[in-house]
């Protein structure tokens, strides 16, 4: 996390995040990250493949994410 505060929800828990934090999401695990503070949450993401578009889908809410599984 580069700046701001937020929460990353996974299938098993919600993890508070803030600037300076690192979080590892295992391959295939549903997750969503959202800002919770008063400033924008800025993320820097790394992926093990060059093109993640075929395996990535953006959802409007965590409920929508969970129902997609």
KEDREN-62817 format. One record per residue: residue number from 1; x, y, z of N, C-alpha, C, O, CB in turn. Coordinates in nm, 2 decimals, always signed. Atoms other than C-alpha are relative to their C-alpha. Glycine has a CB too. Example, Ala and Ser with C-alpha at 12.3 -4.5 7.8 and 13.67 -1.06 7.14 Angstrom:
2
r pos:1, n_px:+0.09, n_py:-0.12, n_pz:+0.00, ca_px:+1.23, ca_py:-0.45, ca_pz:+0.78, c_px:+0.09, c_py:+0.12, c_pz:+0.00, o_px:+0.19, o_py:+0.12, o_pz:+0.07, cb_px:-0.10, cb_py:+0.00, cb_pz:+0.12;
r pos:2, n_px:-0.09, n_py:-0.11, n_pz:+0.00, ca_px:+1.37, ca_py:-0.11, ca_pz:+0.71, c_px:-0.08, c_py:+0.11, c_pz:+0.08, o_px:-0.03, o_py:+0.22, o_pz:+0.09, cb_px:+0.04, cb_py:+0.05, cb_pz:-0.14;
This chain:
69
r pos:1, n_px:+0.08, n_py:-0.11, n_pz:+0.00, ca_px:+0.00, ca_py:+0.00, ca_pz:+0.00, c_px:+0.09, c_py:+0.12, c_pz:+0.00, o_px:+0.18, o_py:+0.14, o_pz:+0.08, cb_px:-0.10, cb_py:+0.00, cb_pz:+0.12;
r pos:2, n_px:-0.08, n_py:-0.12, n_pz:+0.02, ca_px:+0.15, ca_py:+0.33, ca_pz:-0.11, c_px:-0.05, c_py:+0.11, c_pz:+0.09, o_px:+0.03, o_py:+0.19, o_pz:+0.15, cb_px:+0.01, cb_py:+0.04, cb_pz:-0.14;
r pos:3, n_px:+0.06, n_py:-0.11, n_pz:-0.08, ca_px:-0.09, ca_py:+0.57, ca_pz:+0.07, c_px:-0.14, c_py:-0.04, c_pz:+0.03, o_px:-0.21, o_py:-0.12, o_pz:-0.03, cb_px:+0.01, cb_py:+0.13, cb_pz:-0.08;
r pos:4, n_px:+0.14, n_py:+0.02, n_pz:-0.04, ca_px:-0.42, ca_py:+0.58, ca_pz:+0.25, c_px:-0.02, c_py:-0.12, c_pz:+0.10, o_px:+0.08, o_py:-0.18, o_pz:+0.14, cb_px:-0.09, cb_py:-0.02, cb_pz:-0.12;
r pos:5, n_px:+0.03, n_py:+0.11, n_pz:-0.09, ca_px:-0.60, ca_py:+0.33, ca_pz:+0.47, c_px:-0.12, c_py:-0.08, c_pz:-0.07, o_px:-0.20, o_py:-0.02, o_pz:-0.14, cb_px:-0.05, cb_py:+0.05, cb_pz:+0.14;
r pos:6, n_px:+0.11, n_py:+0.08, n_pz:+0.06, ca_px:-0.83, ca_py:+0.04, ca_pz:+0.37, c_px:-0.02, c_py:-0.13, c_pz:+0.06, o_px:+0.04, o_py:-0.16, o_pz:+0.17, cb_px:+0.03, cb_py:-0.01, cb_pz:-0.15;
r pos:7, n_px:+0.02, n_py:+0.13, n_pz:-0.05, ca_px:-0.94, ca_py:-0.31, ca_pz:+0.41, c_px:+0.00, c_py:-0.09, c_pz:-0.12, o_px:-0.05, o_py:-0.06, o_pz:-0.23, cb_px:-0.13, cb_py:-0.02, cb_pz:+0.08;
r pos:8, n_px:+0.00, n_py:+0.10, n_pz:+0.10, ca_px:-0.87, ca_py:-0.62, ca_pz:+0.20, c_px:-0.08, c_py:-0.12, c_pz:+0.06, o_px:-0.05, o_py:-0.17, o_pz:+0.16, cb_px:+0.14, cb_py:-0.05, cb_pz:-0.04;
r pos:9, n_px:+0.08, n_py:+0.11, n_pz:-0.04, ca_px:-1.14, ca_py:-0.88, ca_pz:+0.23, c_px:+0.04, c_py:-0.12, c_pz:-0.08, o_px:+0.05, o_py:-0.12, o_pz:-0.21, cb_px:-0.15, cb_py:+0.03, cb_pz:-0.02;
r pos:10, n_px:-0.03, n_py:+0.12, n_pz:+0.06, ca_px:-1.06, ca_py:-1.24, ca_pz:+0.15, c_px:-0.12, c_py:-0.10, c_pz:+0.03, o_px:-0.21, o_py:-0.06, o_pz:+0.10, cb_px:+0.14, cb_py:-0.06, cb_pz:+0.04;
r pos:11, n_px:+0.10, n_py:+0.10, n_pz:-0.02, ca_px:-1.27, ca_py:-1.56, ca_pz:+0.16, c_px:-0.01, c_py:-0.03, c_pz:+0.15, o_px:-0.11, o_py:-0.09, o_pz:+0.20, cb_px:+0.02, cb_py:-0.12, cb_pz:-0.08;
r pos:12, n_px:+0.00, n_py:+0.04, n_pz:-0.14, ca_px:-1.17, ca_py:-1.61, ca_pz:+0.53, c_px:+0.00, c_py:+0.11, c_pz:+0.10, o_px:-0.02, o_py:+0.09, o_pz:+0.22, cb_px:+0.11, cb_py:-0.09, cb_pz:+0.02;
r pos:13, n_px:-0.02, n_py:-0.11, n_pz:-0.10, ca_px:-1.11, ca_py:-1.27, ca_pz:+0.69, c_px:+0.00, c_py:+0.14, c_pz:-0.07, o_px:+0.01, o_py:+0.15, o_pz:-0.19, cb_px:+0.13, cb_py:-0.02, cb_pz:+0.08;
r pos:14, n_px:-0.03, n_py:-0.14, n_pz:+0.04, ca_px:-1.09, ca_py:-0.89, ca_pz:+0.66, c_px:+0.12, c_py:+0.05, c_pz:+0.06, o_px:+0.14, o_py:+0.03, o_pz:+0.18, cb_px:-0.13, cb_py:+0.09, cb_pz:+0.03;
r pos:15, n_px:-0.13, n_py:-0.04, n_pz:-0.04, ca_px:-0.75, ca_py:-0.74, ca_pz:+0.68, c_px:+0.02, c_py:+0.15, c_pz:-0.01, o_px:+0.01, o_py:+0.20, o_pz:-0.12, cb_px:+0.12, cb_py:-0.07, cb_pz:-0.08;
r pos:16, n_px:-0.03, n_py:-0.14, n_pz:+0.01, ca_px:-0.69, ca_py:-0.37, ca_pz:+0.77, c_px:+0.13, c_py:+0.02, c_pz:-0.07, o_px:+0.23, o_py:-0.05, o_pz:-0.04, cb_px:-0.01, cb_py:+0.07, cb_pz:+0.13;
r pos:17, n_px:-0.13, n_py:-0.03, n_pz:+0.07, ca_px:-0.42, ca_py:-0.22, ca_pz:+0.54, c_px:+0.02, c_py:+0.15, c_pz:+0.01, o_px:-0.08, o_py:+0.23, o_pz:+0.02, cb_px:-0.01, cb_py:-0.05, cb_pz:-0.14;
r pos:18, n_px:-0.04, n_py:-0.15, n_pz:+0.00, ca_px:-0.24, ca_py:+0.12, ca_pz:+0.54, c_px:+0.13, c_py:+0.01, c_pz:-0.07, o_px:+0.20, o_py:-0.09, o_pz:-0.11, cb_px:+0.01, cb_py:+0.05, cb_pz:+0.15;
r pos:19, n_px:-0.13, n_py:-0.03, n_pz:+0.07, ca_px:+0.06, ca_py:+0.28, ca_pz:+0.37, c_px:+0.11, c_py:-0.07, c_pz:+0.07, o_px:+0.13, o_py:-0.07, o_pz:+0.19, cb_px:+0.02, cb_py:+0.15, cb_pz:+0.00;
r pos:20, n_px:-0.12, n_py:+0.08, n_pz:-0.05, ca_px:+0.37, ca_py:+0.06, ca_pz:+0.40, c_px:-0.03, c_py:-0.15, c_pz:+0.02, o_px:+0.06, o_py:-0.23, o_pz:+0.03, cb_px:+0.04, cb_py:+0.06, cb_pz:+0.13;
r pos:21, n_px:+0.04, n_py:+0.14, n_pz:-0.01, ca_px:+0.17, ca_py:-0.26, ca_pz:+0.43, c_px:+0.02, c_py:-0.08, c_pz:-0.13, o_px:+0.01, o_py:-0.02, o_pz:-0.24, cb_px:-0.14, cb_py:-0.02, cb_pz:+0.05;
r pos:22, n_px:-0.01, n_py:+0.10, n_pz:+0.12, ca_px:+0.22, ca_py:-0.57, ca_pz:+0.20, c_px:-0.10, c_py:-0.11, c_pz:+0.04, o_px:-0.11, o_py:-0.15, o_pz:+0.15, cb_px:+0.14, cb_py:-0.05, cb_pz:-0.02;
r pos:23, n_px:+0.09, n_py:+0.12, n_pz:-0.02, ca_px:-0.04, ca_py:-0.84, ca_pz:+0.15, c_px:+0.01, c_py:-0.09, c_pz:-0.11, o_px:+0.02, o_py:-0.05, o_pz:-0.23, cb_px:-0.15, cb_py:+0.05, cb_pz:+0.02;
r pos:24, n_px:-0.01, n_py:+0.10, n_pz:+0.11, ca_px:-0.01, ca_py:-1.16, ca_pz:-0.04, c_px:-0.13, c_py:-0.08, c_pz:-0.01, o_px:-0.19, o_py:-0.13, o_pz:+0.09, cb_px:+0.11, cb_py:-0.10, cb_pz:+0.04;
r pos:25, n_px:+0.12, n_py:+0.07, n_pz:+0.03, ca_px:-0.32, ca_py:-1.31, ca_pz:-0.20, c_px:+0.04, c_py:-0.12, c_pz:-0.08, o_px:+0.09, o_py:-0.11, o_pz:-0.19, cb_px:-0.10, cb_py:+0.09, cb_pz:-0.08;
r pos:26, n_px:-0.03, n_py:+0.13, n_pz:+0.07, ca_px:-0.28, ca_py:-1.68, ca_pz:-0.30, c_px:-0.08, c_py:+0.00, c_pz:-0.13, o_px:-0.18, o_py:+0.05, o_pz:-0.15, cb_px:-0.04, cb_py:-0.12, cb_pz:+0.08;
r pos:27, n_px:+0.06, n_py:+0.01, n_pz:+0.14, ca_px:-0.36, ca_py:-1.76, ca_pz:-0.67, c_px:-0.14, c_py:-0.06, c_pz:+0.02, o_px:-0.17, o_py:-0.16, o_pz:+0.09, cb_px:+0.08, cb_py:-0.09, cb_pz:-0.09;
r pos:28, n_px:+0.14, n_py:+0.05, n_pz:+0.00, ca_px:-0.74, ca_py:-1.80, ca_pz:-0.72, c_px:-0.08, c_py:+0.04, c_pz:+0.11, o_px:-0.20, o_py:+0.01, o_pz:+0.11, cb_px:+0.01, cb_py:-0.15, cb_pz:-0.01;
r pos:29, n_px:+0.08, n_py:-0.04, n_pz:-0.11, ca_px:-0.85, ca_py:-1.66, ca_pz:-0.39, c_px:-0.08, c_py:+0.13, c_pz:-0.03, o_px:-0.02, o_py:+0.23, o_pz:-0.07, cb_px:+0.09, cb_py:+0.02, cb_pz:+0.13;
r pos:30, n_px:+0.08, n_py:-0.12, n_pz:+0.02, ca_px:-1.14, ca_py:-1.42, ca_pz:-0.42, c_px:+0.04, c_py:+0.11, c_pz:+0.10, o_px:+0.06, o_py:+0.07, o_pz:+0.22, cb_px:-0.15, cb_py:-0.03, cb_pz:+0.01;
r pos:31, n_px:-0.04, n_py:-0.11, n_pz:-0.09, ca_px:-1.05, ca_py:-1.08, ca_pz:-0.27, c_px:-0.05, c_py:+0.13, c_pz:-0.05, o_px:-0.08, o_py:+0.14, o_pz:-0.17, cb_px:+0.15, cb_py:+0.00, cb_pz:+0.03;
r pos:32, n_px:+0.04, n_py:-0.13, n_pz:+0.04, ca_px:-1.15, ca_py:-0.72, ca_pz:-0.27, c_px:+0.07, c_py:+0.10, c_pz:+0.10, o_px:+0.08, o_py:+0.07, o_pz:+0.22, cb_px:-0.16, cb_py:+0.03, cb_pz:+0.00;
r pos:33, n_px:-0.06, n_py:-0.10, n_pz:-0.08, ca_px:-0.97, ca_py:-0.41, ca_pz:-0.14, c_px:-0.07, c_py:+0.13, c_pz:-0.02, o_px:-0.10, o_py:+0.17, o_pz:-0.13, cb_px:+0.15, cb_py:+0.02, cb_pz:-0.04;
r pos:34, n_px:+0.08, n_py:-0.13, n_pz:+0.00, ca_px:-1.15, ca_py:-0.08, ca_pz:-0.05, c_px:+0.07, c_py:+0.10, c_pz:+0.09, o_px:+0.12, o_py:+0.06, o_pz:+0.19, cb_px:-0.15, cb_py:-0.03, cb_pz:+0.03;
r pos:35, n_px:-0.05, n_py:-0.11, n_pz:-0.08, ca_px:-1.05, ca_py:+0.25, ca_pz:+0.09, c_px:-0.10, c_py:+0.02, c_pz:+0.12, o_px:-0.22, o_py:+0.00, o_pz:+0.11, cb_px:+0.01, cb_py:+0.13, cb_pz:-0.08;
r pos:36, n_px:+0.08, n_py:-0.03, n_pz:-0.12, ca_px:-1.17, ca_py:+0.32, ca_pz:+0.45, c_px:+0.03, c_py:+0.13, c_pz:+0.06, o_px:-0.04, o_py:+0.18, o_pz:+0.15, cb_px:+0.02, cb_py:-0.11, cb_pz:+0.10;
r pos:37, n_px:-0.04, n_py:-0.12, n_pz:-0.06, ca_px:-0.99, ca_py:+0.64, ca_pz:+0.53, c_px:-0.06, c_py:+0.12, c_pz:-0.08, o_px:-0.14, o_py:+0.11, o_pz:-0.17, cb_px:+0.15, cb_py:+0.01, cb_pz:+0.01;
r pos:38, n_px:+0.05, n_py:-0.12, n_pz:+0.06, ca_px:-1.05, ca_py:+1.00, ca_pz:+0.43, c_px:+0.08, c_py:+0.04, c_pz:-0.13, o_px:+0.04, o_py:+0.13, o_pz:-0.20, cb_px:+0.01, cb_py:+0.12, cb_pz:+0.10;
r pos:39, n_px:-0.08, n_py:-0.03, n_pz:+0.12, ca_px:-0.78, ca_py:+1.00, ca_pz:+0.16, c_px:+0.00, c_py:-0.12, c_pz:-0.10, o_px:-0.04, o_py:-0.23, o_pz:-0.05, cb_px:+0.15, cb_py:+0.04, cb_pz:+0.03;
r pos:40, n_px:+0.00, n_py:+0.12, n_pz:+0.10, ca_px:-0.75, ca_py:+0.78, ca_pz:-0.16, c_px:+0.10, c_py:-0.11, c_pz:+0.05, o_px:+0.20, o_py:-0.08, o_pz:+0.10, cb_px:+0.03, cb_py:+0.05, cb_pz:-0.14;
r pos:41, n_px:-0.09, n_py:+0.11, n_pz:-0.02, ca_px:-0.60, ca_py:+0.44, ca_pz:-0.12, c_px:+0.07, c_py:-0.03, c_pz:-0.13, o_px:+0.01, o_py:-0.06, o_pz:-0.23, cb_px:-0.08, cb_py:-0.13, cb_pz:+0.06;
r pos:42, n_px:-0.08, n_py:+0.03, n_pz:+0.12, ca_px:-0.32, ca_py:+0.38, ca_pz:-0.36, c_px:+0.08, c_py:-0.13, c_pz:+0.02, o_px:+0.15, o_py:-0.15, o_pz:+0.12, cb_px:+0.10, cb_py:+0.12, cb_pz:-0.03;
r pos:43, n_px:-0.06, n_py:+0.13, n_pz:-0.01, ca_px:-0.20, ca_py:+0.03, ca_pz:-0.43, c_px:+0.11, c_py:-0.02, c_pz:-0.11, o_px:+0.10, o_py:+0.04, o_pz:-0.22, cb_px:-0.10, cb_py:-0.11, cb_pz:-0.01;
r pos:44, n_px:-0.10, n_py:+0.05, n_pz:+0.10, ca_px:+0.10, ca_py:-0.12, ca_pz:-0.62, c_px:-0.01, c_py:-0.15, c_pz:+0.00, o_px:+0.02, o_py:-0.21, o_pz:+0.10, cb_px:+0.15, cb_py:+0.05, cb_pz:+0.03;
r pos:45, n_px:+0.02, n_py:+0.15, n_pz:+0.01, ca_px:+0.02, ca_py:-0.47, ca_pz:-0.74, c_px:+0.10, c_py:-0.07, c_pz:-0.09, o_px:+0.14, o_py:-0.01, o_pz:-0.19, cb_px:-0.14, cb_py:-0.03, cb_pz:-0.04;
r pos:46, n_px:-0.09, n_py:+0.08, n_pz:+0.08, ca_px:+0.25, ca_py:-0.74, ca_pz:-0.87, c_px:-0.07, c_py:-0.13, c_pz:-0.03, o_px:-0.14, o_py:-0.19, o_pz:+0.06, cb_px:+0.14, cb_py:-0.02, cb_pz:+0.07;
r pos:47, n_px:+0.06, n_py:+0.13, n_pz:+0.04, ca_px:+0.13, ca_py:-1.05, ca_pz:-1.06, c_px:+0.11, c_py:-0.09, c_pz:-0.06, o_px:+0.20, o_py:-0.04, o_pz:-0.12, cb_px:-0.11, cb_py:+0.03, cb_pz:-0.10;
r pos:48, n_px:-0.10, n_py:+0.10, n_pz:+0.04, ca_px:+0.32, ca_py:-1.37, ca_pz:-1.15, c_px:+0.00, c_py:-0.02, c_pz:-0.15, o_px:+0.08, o_py:-0.10, o_pz:-0.21, cb_px:-0.01, cb_py:-0.13, cb_pz:+0.07;
r pos:49, n_px:+0.01, n_py:+0.01, n_pz:+0.15, ca_px:+0.22, ca_py:-1.34, ca_pz:-1.52, c_px:-0.01, c_py:+0.14, c_pz:-0.06, o_px:-0.05, o_py:+0.23, o_pz:+0.00, cb_px:-0.12, cb_py:-0.09, cb_pz:-0.04;
r pos:50, n_px:+0.00, n_py:-0.13, n_pz:+0.06, ca_px:+0.25, ca_py:-1.06, ca_pz:-1.77, c_px:-0.14, c_py:+0.05, c_pz:-0.03, o_px:-0.16, o_py:+0.17, o_pz:-0.03, cb_px:+0.08, cb_py:-0.01, cb_pz:-0.13;
r pos:51, n_px:+0.13, n_py:-0.04, n_pz:+0.04, ca_px:-0.12, ca_py:-1.05, ca_pz:-1.87, c_px:-0.10, c_py:-0.07, c_pz:+0.10, o_px:-0.13, o_py:-0.19, o_pz:+0.09, cb_px:-0.03, cb_py:-0.03, cb_pz:-0.14;
r pos:52, n_px:+0.10, n_py:+0.06, n_pz:-0.09, ca_px:-0.38, ca_py:-1.10, ca_pz:-1.59, c_px:-0.14, c_py:+0.02, c_pz:-0.05, o_px:-0.24, o_py:-0.02, o_pz:+0.02, cb_px:+0.02, cb_py:+0.06, cb_pz:+0.14;
r pos:53, n_px:+0.14, n_py:-0.03, n_pz:+0.04, ca_px:-0.68, ca_py:-0.98, ca_pz:-1.79, c_px:-0.09, c_py:-0.12, c_pz:-0.02, o_px:-0.21, o_py:-0.11, o_pz:+0.01, cb_px:+0.01, cb_py:+0.08, cb_pz:-0.13;
r pos:54, n_px:+0.09, n_py:+0.12, n_pz:+0.02, ca_px:-0.81, ca_py:-1.33, ca_pz:-1.88, c_px:-0.04, c_py:-0.06, c_pz:+0.13, o_px:-0.15, o_py:-0.13, o_pz:+0.14, cb_px:+0.08, cb_py:-0.10, cb_pz:-0.08;
r pos:55, n_px:+0.04, n_py:+0.06, n_pz:-0.13, ca_px:-0.82, ca_py:-1.43, ca_pz:-1.51, c_px:-0.05, c_py:+0.10, c_pz:+0.10, o_px:-0.06, o_py:+0.07, o_pz:+0.22, cb_px:+0.12, cb_py:-0.07, cb_pz:+0.05;
r pos:56, n_px:+0.04, n_py:-0.10, n_pz:-0.09, ca_px:-0.93, ca_py:-1.10, ca_pz:-1.36, c_px:-0.13, c_py:+0.06, c_pz:-0.04, o_px:-0.16, o_py:+0.08, o_pz:-0.15, cb_px:+0.11, cb_py:+0.11, cb_pz:+0.00;
r pos:57, n_px:+0.12, n_py:-0.07, n_pz:+0.02, ca_px:-1.27, ca_py:-0.95, ca_pz:-1.32, c_px:-0.03, c_py:+0.10, c_pz:+0.12, o_px:-0.01, o_py:+0.06, o_pz:+0.23, cb_px:-0.12, cb_py:-0.10, cb_pz:-0.01;
r pos:58, n_px:+0.03, n_py:-0.10, n_pz:-0.11, ca_px:-1.37, ca_py:-0.63, ca_pz:-1.13, c_px:-0.15, c_py:-0.01, c_pz:+0.03, o_px:-0.23, o_py:-0.02, o_pz:-0.06, cb_px:+0.04, cb_py:+0.14, cb_pz:-0.05;
r pos:59, n_px:+0.13, n_py:-0.01, n_pz:-0.05, ca_px:-1.68, ca_py:-0.62, ca_pz:-0.92, c_px:-0.03, c_py:+0.13, c_pz:+0.07, o_px:+0.06, o_py:+0.19, o_pz:+0.12, cb_px:-0.03, cb_py:-0.13, cb_pz:+0.09;
r pos:60, n_px:+0.03, n_py:-0.13, n_pz:-0.06, ca_px:-1.87, ca_py:-0.33, ca_pz:-0.78, c_px:-0.01, c_py:-0.01, c_pz:+0.15, o_px:+0.01, o_py:+0.09, o_pz:+0.22, cb_px:-0.14, cb_py:+0.04, cb_pz:-0.05;
r pos:61, n_px:+0.01, n_py:+0.02, n_pz:-0.14, ca_px:-1.90, ca_py:-0.48, ca_pz:-0.43, c_px:+0.05, c_py:-0.14, c_pz:+0.04, o_px:+0.07, o_py:-0.23, o_pz:-0.04, cb_px:-0.14, cb_py:+0.02, cb_pz:+0.05;
r pos:62, n_px:-0.05, n_py:+0.13, n_pz:-0.06, ca_px:-1.77, ca_py:-0.76, ca_pz:-0.20, c_px:-0.11, c_py:-0.10, c_pz:-0.02, o_px:-0.08, o_py:-0.22, o_pz:-0.05, cb_px:+0.04, cb_py:+0.02, cb_pz:+0.14;
r pos:63, n_px:+0.11, n_py:+0.10, n_pz:+0.01, ca_px:-2.12, ca_py:-0.92, ca_pz:-0.21, c_px:+0.00, c_py:-0.05, c_pz:-0.14, o_px:-0.03, o_py:-0.17, o_pz:-0.16, cb_px:-0.13, cb_py:+0.07, cb_pz:+0.04;
r pos:64, n_px:+0.00, n_py:+0.04, n_pz:+0.14, ca_px:-2.10, ca_py:-0.93, ca_pz:-0.59, c_px:+0.12, c_py:-0.09, c_pz:-0.03, o_px:+0.11, o_py:-0.19, o_pz:-0.10, cb_px:+0.01, cb_py:+0.12, cb_pz:-0.10;
r pos:65, n_px:-0.12, n_py:+0.08, n_pz:+0.02, ca_px:-1.75, ca_py:-1.08, ca_pz:-0.57, c_px:-0.03, c_py:-0.14, c_pz:+0.06, o_px:+0.00, o_py:-0.24, o_pz:-0.01, cb_px:+0.12, cb_py:+0.06, cb_pz:+0.07;
r pos:66, n_px:+0.03, n_py:+0.12, n_pz:-0.06, ca_px:-1.86, ca_py:-1.35, ca_pz:-0.33, c_px:-0.10, c_py:-0.09, c_pz:-0.07, o_px:-0.09, o_py:-0.21, o_pz:-0.08, cb_px:-0.04, cb_py:+0.02, cb_pz:+0.14;
r pos:67, n_px:+0.10, n_py:+0.08, n_pz:+0.07, ca_px:-2.16, ca_py:-1.45, ca_pz:-0.53, c_px:+0.05, c_py:-0.05, c_pz:-0.14, o_px:-0.02, o_py:-0.14, o_pz:-0.20, cb_px:-0.12, cb_py:+0.09, cb_pz:-0.02;
r pos:68, n_px:-0.06, n_py:+0.05, n_pz:+0.13, ca_px:-1.94, ca_py:-1.50, ca_pz:-0.84, c_px:+0.07, c_py:-0.13, c_pz:+0.01, o_px:+0.09, o_py:-0.20, o_pz:-0.09, cb_px:+0.09, cb_py:+0.10, cb_pz:-0.06;
r pos:69, n_px:-0.07, n_py:+0.12, n_pz:-0.02, ca_px:-1.77, ca_py:-1.80, ca_pz:-0.69, c_px:-0.08, c_py:-0.12, c_pz:-0.03, o_px:-0.04, o_py:-0.24, o_pz:-0.02, cb_px:+0.06, cb_py:-0.01, cb_pz:+0.14;
